[in-house]
Amino acid sequence: MFNNIGTAEIIIIIFVLIFLFGGNKISEIAKGLGEATREVKKAQKEIENVTEDLKKEVVVKKKKQKS
């Protein structure tokens, strides 16, 4: 989707954002995005852990049923 965006376009976008929101607001937005990213990664790890636990339970139950 953004394959055609070059360095010049990115610089223009950054200047427009600074002009619209100001430096302080952009740092607050970046901080919020960082916190949101951490929360998403944390939730993803929790989901992966639960999935692994469920897989282990299924394997154990299948072994018990075979016995």
GIMOSUL-V73279 format. One record per backbone hydrogen bond with DSSP energy under -1.0 kcal/mol. NH is the residue of the N-H (numbers start at 0). CO is the residue of the C=O. E is the energy in kcal/mol with one decimal. If there is no record, write none. Layout:
NH/CO/E
NH/CO/E
This chain:
4/1/-1.2
9/5/-1.9
10/6/-2.4
11/7/-2.2
12/8/-2.4
13/9/-2.4
14/10/-2.4
15/11/-2.4
16/12/-2.5
17/13/-2.5
18/14/-2.4
19/15/-2.7
20/16/-2.9
21/17/-1.8
25/21/-1.8
26/22/-1.8
27/23/-1.8
28/24/-2.4
29/25/-2.7
30/26/-2.2
31/27/-2.3
32/28/-2.4
33/29/-2.3
34/30/-2.3
35/31/-2.4
36/32/-2.4
37/33/-2.2
38/34/-2.2
39/35/-2.3
40/36/-2.4
41/37/-2.4
42/38/-2.5
43/39/-2.4
44/40/-2.3
45/41/-2.1
46/42/-2.4
47/43/-2.4
48/44/-2.5
49/45/-2.4
50/46/-2.5
51/47/-2.4
52/48/-2.4
53/49/-2.4
54/50/-2.3
55/51/-2.3
56/52/-2.2
57/53/-2.3
58/54/-2.1
59/55/-2.3
60/56/-2.6
61/57/-2.3
62/58/-2.1
63/59/-2.1
64/60/-2.1
65/61/-1.7
66/62/-1.3
